[in-house]
Amino acid sequence: MSSDTVFVLTLLVLCYAVVSGLVKKWYTAPALIFVLFGIVLGPFVLNLIEGGTDTATFTVVAQLALTVILFNQAAELDLGGVVRRRGVTFRLLVIGIPLALGLGTLTALLVLPVMPLWEAVCLAAIVAPTEVALIDALLDDERIPERIRHALSTESGFYDGFALAAMLAALALASDHTKPDFSKWGLFLVRTEVVSVVVGVAIGALGGWIIARSRRREWMSDTWAQLATLAIALVCFAAGERFHGSGFVAAFAGGLAFAFAERRAGVKPDTQVSDAAGQLLELMVFAMFGGYAVIVGWRDADWRVVVFAVVALFVVRLVAVHAALIRSDVPVHERMFIGWFGPRGIGTLVLGLLMVERGEIEQAPLITQVVVVTVTLSLVVHSATAWAGIRWLSAREKTRETARARESPLAHGSSR
């Protein structure tokens, strides 16, 4: 990445910062703004930004962004709320995610018949992760019941770990032309999930304890505590990768342990700097994505790619969420809202980049096209429908509350 590109992207961030509050009021994903500017500033229009001859730099920045985002999401997660709503959380994670992967695989095999089985699984895993933080106004709008915001946030945080394990396993099987060794795959899953969790928890807990004690003894200023928090997120990722596990899983587990350790020590976790760093890295990634991938991806995609993206975004997820929450206390309109608002973002981009770098598969160009179409469609449609969706949900909630009030014994007593 050249110095001119860095200058242009920095200027773009500065210009966006001036109007960021307005963008949030419009319920528009900041990533969409940067994708659009990336298209204009990229090589196909003004040619003011360039990403080099390969995807290495782009991949590194995207991985750093996802690492910090996952750590922050975990650190800000309300574990008490997860326990209180364990029924809904359990259903979304243990039923909803595998069902979404299965339905996505079936959709790929039907809509993209050239796709071999394991590559279809790989594609389903790549497009599955949600990132509700892309439209952060959804998480801040109090018209949305807190249980829905919490469900969306929790699911989004855990999704990447599940999808990553499925994608890496499918990618290896798709690239392996020999008979699969199932003992090897058992070890692979243990390493990817269990070892990564253990490593992340150990580093996060130790880091949180050290920072908390240092802050309480006034050995560390608030600014350096925030910088240290960012460093712990990166150490979790590096350690997870060093143990041949998943750096992303380690980062998420580390964030959970970090926040728990700090709260136990009587210190409130402060992720302000790491939040800002994560958002900055993510928006840089989307600007480069807009400049180099969007036009090419849509230009080369045929109707089957678009059909798959639409079904994966708006049918597979709705069906998976509805099925997961059957016989729960979540009403249908809330299931519709949760199922609709599952934006695809940095997680899908990172998994797609890992597929390109690590895999030796037949349909890598086709999968790349699907990633581009899916992410851009999601950014546009979910941004465009956020305001209307919140109003619809709010109206349904008010109608439900009115019906409850009319049916309550107090209401019947007063009517008599």
Summary of the structure (lengths in Angstrom):
residues: 416
radius of gyration: 21.8
end to end distance: 75.4
largest distance: 78.6
contacts: 1487
relative contact order: 0.16
helix: 81%
strand: 0%
